[in-house]
Amino acid sequence: MNQSSSSVNVVIVGALGRMGSQAVGAVLAADGLELVGAVARRQAGEDVALATGGQAPCGVEIQTNLASVLADRKPEVVIDLTRPDCVFANALAIIDAGARPVIGATGLDNAQLGQLAQAVQAKGTSGIYVPNFSIGAVLMMQFAAQASLYFDHVEITETHHNQKKDAPSGTAIRTAELMEQKRPQFATDNLADEVETLPGSRGGCRPSGIRIHSLRLPGAVAHQAVVFGDTGQLLTIRHDALDRSCFMPGVVHAARTIGSKRGFFVGLEHLL
């Protein structure tokens, strides 16, 4: 741990997951951050650094109860890298405890995000929901939004590992939302005689006309392509996360900087 009088006290929830285990190492190595707690569903009492592949103990034991960690450790920032089925309740508890949530678990809908924004406002604090911590993915979303001004035919394909619980991905949804801010309605090209011999083979279609296709395959990490089409041309804007290490600079940056903000944000671009 890099301790100093100005360090931000951090708790990681989901500390033994694919993202969480790398986040533990990233926070421990980061200047200006101090890991004061780790929450996971198993291995209670073990040193979190050793449990996540570290070579030396860090002195932070894994606990299974978030409420106890919030009360005992009093973190300033809580990084949630858990699952869609618990992230909303976690976020409300984090905000109620006076900490700032940095939410990396996807699966929250707009109504839930609105409730979190209200809770943050009532506390006079801050928080952020980050569909993707990769700087490259953030740029991909921004480039796709800009291209929407010039193309009205588009579809999104996103590919993730086959253990991902939600579809489409938070990145795909956020990409579509940013594109819709630039162009509220895209061409749908729904042919009167179009037939899906396999239901769902054309993907899910948002009200704006953007279709999203989700692939879940072993060996994949996180990949997305936004494909625009026009007469005689295709434009593909693609991002591939080949290893979860690409997300760690964004995780660290969010934990360091969210304390200087007020309000609830969606997207890492608000902290860049």
C-alpha positions in Angstrom: 0.0 0.0 0.0 1.1 3.5 -0.8 0.1 5.3 2.4 0.3 9.1 2.8 -1.7 11.7 4.6 -3.4 12.5 1.3 -4.1 8.9 0.2 -7.7 8.0 -0.8 -9.0 5.1 1.3 -10.4 2.4 -1.0 -12.5 -0.7 -0.6 -12.9 -3.2 -3.5 -16.1 -5.3 -3.7 -15.8 -8.4 -5.8 -12.1 -8.6 -5.0 -11.7 -12.2 -6.2 -13.4 -11.8 -9.6 -11.7 -11.5 -13.0 -11.6 -7.7 -12.7 -11.5 -7.4 -9.0 -8.3 -9.5 -8.6 -6.5 -7.3 -11.0 -7.9 -4.2 -9.4 -6.5 -5.3 -6.0 -3.0 -5.3 -7.5 -3.5 -2.0 -9.3 -4.8 -0.2 -6.2 -2.0 -1.6 -4.0 0.6 -0.3 -6.5 -1.0 3.1 -7.2 0.3 6.3 -5.6 -2.3 8.2 -3.7 -4.6 5.2 -3.0 -4.7 3.0 0.1 -6.6 -0.3 0.1 -8.4 -0.5 3.4 -10.9 -3.3 2.7 -11.8 -6.1 0.3 -15.1 -7.9 0.0 -15.8 -11.2 -1.7 -18.1 -14.2 -1.3 -15.4 -16.7 -0.3 -12.0 -17.0 1.4 -12.9 -14.8 4.4 -10.0 -14.0 6.6 -7.3 -14.5 3.9 -5.0 -11.7 2.9 -6.4 -10.3 -0.3 -3.0 -9.7 -1.9 -2.0 -13.3 -1.5 -5.5 -14.6 -2.5 -5.2 -12.6 -5.8 -1.8 -13.8 -6.8 0.5 -11.3 -5.0 3.9 -12.3 -3.7 3.6 -10.5 -0.3 0.8 -9.9 2.1 -0.8 -6.4 2.3 -2.5 -6.7 5.7 -6.0 -6.4 4.3 -8.2 -9.5 5.0 -11.1 -10.5 2.8 -14.5 -10.0 4.4 -17.9 -11.2 3.1 -20.2 -8.5 4.5 -20.1 -5.1 2.8 -22.1 -3.3 5.5 -19.5 -4.3 8.1 -16.6 -3.2 6.0 -18.3 0.2 5.3 -18.9 0.7 9.0 -15.5 -0.5 10.2 -13.1 0.9 7.5 -15.0 4.1 6.5 -13.7 4.2 3.0 -13.8 7.3 0.8 -14.2 5.3 -2.4 -15.6 1.9 -3.0 -14.9 0.1 -6.3 -17.7 -2.3 -7.1 -16.7 -5.0 -9.6 -19.4 -7.6 -8.7 -22.5 -8.8 -10.6 -25.7 -7.3 -12.0 -27.8 -9.0 -9.4 -26.2 -7.2 -6.4 -24.6 -4.0 -7.8 -27.6 -1.8 -7.3 -28.1 -2.7 -3.6 -24.4 -2.4 -3.1 -24.3 1.1 -4.6 -27.2 2.3 -2.4 -25.4 1.0 0.7 -22.1 2.6 -0.3 -23.8 6.0 -0.9 -25.7 5.8 2.4 -22.4 5.2 4.2 -21.0 8.4 2.8 -18.6 6.8 0.4 -18.3 7.4 -3.3 -19.1 4.4 -5.5 -17.0 3.6 -8.6 -19.2 1.1 -10.3 -17.7 -1.2 -12.9 -20.3 -4.0 -12.7 -22.8 -3.6 -15.6 -26.5 -4.4 -15.7 -28.0 -1.2 -14.2 -30.9 0.3 -16.1 -31.7 4.0 -16.5 -34.3 3.9 -13.7 -31.7 2.5 -11.3 -29.1 5.0 -12.5 -31.6 7.8 -11.8 -32.2 6.5 -8.3 -28.4 6.5 -7.6 -28.1 10.0 -8.9 -30.8 11.1 -6.5 -29.1 9.4 -3.6 -25.7 11.0 -4.4 -27.4 14.4 -4.7 -29.1 13.9 -1.3 -25.7 13.1 0.3 -24.0 16.0 -1.5 -21.3 13.7 -2.7 -20.3 11.9 -6.0 -20.2 8.6 -7.8 -19.7 7.1 -11.2 -21.0 4.2 -13.3 -18.3 3.1 -15.8 -19.5 0.7 -18.6 -15.9 0.4 -19.7 -12.6 1.5 -17.9 -10.5 1.2 -21.1 -9.3 4.5 -22.6 -9.4 2.8 -26.0 -13.0 1.8 -25.5 -14.0 5.3 -24.4 -12.4 6.7 -27.6 -14.2 4.1 -29.6 -17.5 5.2 -28.2 -16.7 8.9 -28.8 -15.6 8.2 -32.4 -18.9 6.2 -33.0 -20.9 9.1 -31.7 -19.2 11.5 -34.1 -19.7 9.1 -37.1 -23.4 9.0 -36.3 -23.7 12.5 -37.7 -22.8 11.2 -41.2 -24.3 7.7 -41.3 -27.8 6.7 -40.6 -27.4 2.9 -41.0 -25.5 1.2 -38.1 -25.3 -2.0 -36.1 -23.2 -3.0 -33.1 -21.7 -6.4 -32.4 -20.2 -7.0 -28.9 -18.3 -10.1 -27.9 -17.5 -11.2 -24.3 -16.4 -14.3 -22.4 -19.1 -16.9 -21.9 -19.4 -16.3 -18.2 -20.7 -12.8 -18.6 -24.2 -12.6 -17.1 -25.8 -9.7 -18.9 -26.5 -8.9 -22.5 -26.0 -6.6 -24.3 -23.0 -5.3 -22.6 -22.9 -2.0 -20.7 -20.4 -0.8 -23.3 -22.8 -1.5 -26.2 -25.6 0.2 -24.4 -23.5 3.3 -23.6 -22.2 3.4 -27.1 -25.8 3.4 -28.5 -26.8 6.1 -26.0 -24.0 8.4 -27.1 -24.8 7.8 -30.7 -28.5 8.6 -30.1 -27.5 12.0 -28.6 -26.0 12.9 -31.9 -28.8 11.3 -34.1 -32.0 10.3 -32.2 -33.3 8.1 -35.1 -31.4 5.8 -37.4 -32.7 4.0 -40.5 -34.4 0.7 -39.7 -34.8 -0.8 -43.1 -37.6 -3.2 -41.8 -38.6 -5.0 -45.0 -42.3 -5.9 -45.1 -41.4 -9.4 -46.3 -38.4 -9.9 -44.1 -38.5 -13.3 -42.3 -36.4 -14.5 -39.4 -36.3 -18.2 -39.8 -34.4 -18.3 -36.5 -36.0 -15.8 -34.0 -33.6 -13.2 -32.8 -31.1 -13.7 -35.6 -31.2 -10.0 -36.5 -30.3 -9.0 -33.0 -32.0 -6.7 -30.6 -33.3 -3.4 -31.9 -33.4 -0.2 -29.8 -36.2 2.3 -30.5 -33.7 4.5 -32.3 -33.1 1.7 -34.9 -29.7 0.7 -33.6 -29.4 -3.1 -33.7 -27.1 -4.8 -31.1 -25.8 -8.4 -31.5 -24.2 -10.1 -28.5 -21.7 -13.0 -28.7 -20.5 -15.0 -25.7 -17.5 -17.2 -26.3 -14.7 -18.8 -24.3 -11.4 -17.2 -25.0 -12.9 -13.7 -25.5 -12.3 -10.8 -23.1 -14.2 -7.7 -24.3 -14.6 -6.7 -28.0 -16.9 -4.4 -29.8 -17.4 -3.2 -33.4 -19.7 -0.4 -34.5 -20.4 -0.9 -38.2 -21.8 1.9 -40.3 -23.1 1.5 -43.8 -23.8 3.7 -46.7 -23.9 3.4 -50.5 -20.7 1.6 -51.6 -19.0 1.7 -48.2 -18.7 0.4 -44.7 -17.0 2.1 -41.7 -16.0 -0.1 -38.8 -14.9 1.4 -35.5 -13.6 -1.5 -33.3 -12.0 -2.0 -29.9 -10.5 -5.2 -28.6 -9.6 -5.7 -24.9 -7.0 -8.5 -25.1 -6.3 -8.5 -21.4 -8.0 -7.0 -18.4 -4.9 -5.1 -17.6 -6.1 -2.5 -20.1 -8.9 -1.5 -17.7 -6.6 -0.9 -14.6 -5.4 2.7 -15.5 -9.1 3.7 -15.8 -10.0 2.0 -12.5 -7.1 3.8 -10.7 -7.9 7.2 -12.3 -11.6 7.0 -11.3 -10.7 6.1 -7.7 -8.2 9.0 -7.5 -10.4 11.7 -9.1 -14.1 11.0 -8.2 -13.6 12.8 -4.9 -13.0 16.1 -6.7 -16.4 15.9 -8.4 -20.0 16.5 -7.3 -22.9 14.5 -8.7 -23.4 11.2 -10.4 -21.8 10.4 -13.7 -22.1 7.7 -16.4 -18.9 7.1 -18.4 -15.2 7.5 -17.7 -15.0 10.3 -20.1 -16.4 12.6 -17.4 -13.2 12.2 -15.4 -10.8 12.6 -18.3 
